[in-house]
């Protein structure tokens, strides 16, 4: 038997004001910890705000970064106080005139910033005017669970999800700021074909189009946030749930073996009616 992971998905309202965002995030963290969550996931840009609907605000990155630092440090301090892991989206400042990364910060239950995922596949507007792309996948381990991280339009690139399957993740934390409901459809397909959980965290203002959710390793939507504003989903990921026995213990291992190809190479034969493509 392996211990489940209790996950909170925070569907918070995201603004361009880090102080307002920080207060919202800390309230969600307290509620998540009170419900026994080991980790809370928050949307893309949850702490700093996101360029998408606010391009004019972020143009040239002429912003005060001090509140970003203060709110990130406040989030870290509360994580230590509550003993809860936090995965939170934000703009990560680089040096000089370099554009920031669009990132997910990973804060441990000890309040330490232990890792950061930087969005690799940026939109046209992002890469030409606002962000520096990241370079590598990141996987974090929380209480025996391997968790991959992806952001927004990376849902459209199957190779990123295949890479995380090869890295043997149990679940993917997918944070986005999007009003495109097809994202959930695509994510469900990845969950079913790769045999891992996918949690989707979206801002409250996007919920009418696509509420935050937890998708099981069979592609089923297990839990979904409200479609009309802020919400907090508390849910358990359980590898011993019999509902996922086929997905986890049969389908995923078989597909991995199939991709390796040995089972097919061993079954190939030399037959003229196989090599002749024109015979009847």
Buried (B, 14 or more C-beta within 10 A) or exposed (E): EEEBBBBBBBBBBBBBBBEBBBEBBBBBBBBBBEBEBBBBBBBBBBBBBBBBBBEEEBEEBEBEEEBBEEBBEBBBEBBBEBEBBBBBBBBBBBEEEEBBBBBBBBBBBEBEBEBBBBBBBBBEEBBEBBBBBBEEBBBBEBEEBBBBBBBBBBBEEEEBBBBBBEEEBBBBBBBBBBBBEEBBEBBBBBBBBBBBBBBBBBBBBBBEBBBBBBBBBBBBBBBBBBBEEBBBBBBBBBBEBEEBEBBBEEBBEEBBEEEEEEEEEEEEEEEEEEEEEEEE
